[in-house]
């Protein structure tokens, strides 16, 4: 089970937090309560939230680890598994932080270019991982910023074929029509990352979670900072789990709006990629993002190799209508200038 | 100014977050609001809180960086400055996470033993740092778990003599009678870490901050995860800054109680070290911590080289009385058994 784990982490013990019942608690250098009990450290492993979440997911609590956004969870995987100079493989284009985190954690980053920015040739990808001697494979699925989804059978084939730890970042999975990879608990080279930021629409609280074999979760706890999820986030997280009806309704609305927006953008001459996430990705005229921003409409523009590409989050019908109207205005203004 | 910075970080650009005014915001894949606007990501650099805090500290906002507890800030320093295999020097005993973080960030950890667990021989320490070829020097001041303080003139001498970055962890500085090192802004090899967990008594929100030269803060922002401090913590942090009167009063009370508790413990035969923090550190009979825990009184026991040492946080007068009473009971029970 220690497979792939960094040598130094095999001998590292997790920082142990004492969570006993008490009448007087003077063991953690906490101060005097003056703001609703916030003088106390949070539960180190977010026990109540973790247990409720586990129940919802039909998992056991020890198969989950919570973090300050998925960002922290990606970094924890690198801390535990990546020796200096070892390689992380991902696809391209994808979430730019994978590359940045790899550099920060002293690794090398190699990207496998998707065909037409969408499709992965699974056999070639497995070969690529092998050639690069990757220690970690990070796959964002559905992928950000493209919105495309690697089918589950391909994901399974990748996990079972590569000689590396696989990090499956499912930040956007709630918007997909296809099943997640989170029932792949028999794999000992996989963790699945999820977040409260997207489907749960709680980006402000910074809450992500990792699903994995309990032995892997145990290793990751060794490199996790004590008390990594604050009291307020844990408490809103618990409350949010009770509101699943609302978020599910919103997700259905976004999926339906995604379909409408794709059609509308196509009518306007754009070619958005098929998306299984809460956004659409498409090439457009240079400066489109700036022109929209001048009208108070923010969409994501990209630089570098993705210059000229845009990513539009699907909002409420009203917000989406405002975007369509603004794009039309920009197009009209430009055609007058020609 | 790039001195000491990791090679890879010299070329790394920080992840850029767009924070423009807007009517419709569809650039960050946020969901539909259903819980008080928590669908939005926090301000990436905690601008409002950072500006208010800067004002209180008579600093400029660009000299501050906020984190998910000081833990994150210690890690950020290692991410930016520590190449694989490079050395971090600290004192012993001290906060155990320095060692753990060093291992996680692929460094070597070397500890300089304090004389009598309290005093540092500055010349010998500077030599030690030099011999070990340290890249980072981490000093907890006042020190945890001992409570002892390195005088400011010694700190200044260390900073100006070592060929390394110095991280001055002032988590407990508000409880000290002596000045902090935070007016050492002319040093380009120093950052000072502070926290809302101790003097501000808000451990639950996980909020720490780094004070340093604005160029250093700029480098650290390159290795900081986007949106590292959540909305709720930023908001409570802002509110807390308005309540400084209360926290100052509580700090005075703790300082006075620290004096009383030291005397009382001495009367009971213990020998606590002089403390400039909100706790007392003393050797005691084996099992004292467990005996107290059975009575519902939690104090910190240590293992390893500190086996038989205890750290007692100074609480309210009532809590402190309860501890004294419980210790007396334990002592009586034990003397009866003899």
Interface residues (C-beta under 8 A of the other chain):
Chain A: X8 X9 X12 X15 X18 X20 X21 X22 X23 X24 X25 X26 X27 X28 X29 X30 X31 X32 X33 X34 X35 X37 X38 X39 X40 X41 X42 X68 X69 X71 X72 X75 X79 X83 X84 X85 X96 X97 X100 X103 X104 X105 X106 X144 X172 X197 X198 X199 X200 X201 X202 X203 X204 X205 X206 X223 X225 X226 X227 X228 X229 X230 X231 X232 X233 X236 X239 X240 X243 X246 X247 X250 X253 X254 X277 X278 X279 X293 X295 X296 X297 X298 X299 X300 X311 X312 X313 X314 X315 X316 X319 X320 X322 X323 X326
Chain B: X8 X9 X12 X15 X18 X20 X21 X22 X23 X24 X25 X26 X27 X28 X29 X30 X31 X32 X33 X34 X35 X37 X38 X39 X40 X41 X42 X68 X69 X71 X72 X75 X79 X83 X84 X85 X96 X97 X100 X103 X104 X105 X106 X144 X172 X197 X198 X199 X200 X201 X202 X203 X204 X205 X206 X223 X225 X226 X227 X228 X229 X230 X231 X232 X233 X236 X239 X240 X243 X246 X247 X250 X253 X254 X277 X278 X279 X293 X295 X296 X297 X298 X299 X300 X311 X312 X313 X314 X315 X316 X319 X320 X322 X323 X326
